[in-house]
Amino acid sequence: MAKGYWVSVYPAIADPERLDAYNELARPAVKAAGGRVLARGGSRVVAHEAGIAERVVLIEFDSFEQAVAARASAAYQEALAELPDGFERDFRIIEGLD
């Protein structure tokens, strides 16, 4: 079964305190859903073409379906409610090759 991945890119973070509030709820929600953070950061990003050298987060799940269900979970929805108005993020759920 192919793994599932959450890929998030944050073009700009205007309110870091609100992002901290989101992270405090998102971390346990992702872990409870079986997610494993593979990469998180913004200090060491090399961007090419239209890429943006800002915070990038990569989370792995055992399956694509598990990744989709984690996003829809009540715990993660509670975390999303903490994101500030006007927050900008490119968030995708993708299926792995194997």
PyMOL commands that set and color helices and strands:
alter all, ss='L'
color gray80, all
select helices_A, chain A and resi 16-32+64-72+74-80
alter helices_A, ss='H'
color red, helices_A
select strands_A, chain A and resi 4-9+36-41+56-61+90-95
alter strands_A, ss='S'
color yellow, strands_A
deselect
rebuild
show_as cartoon
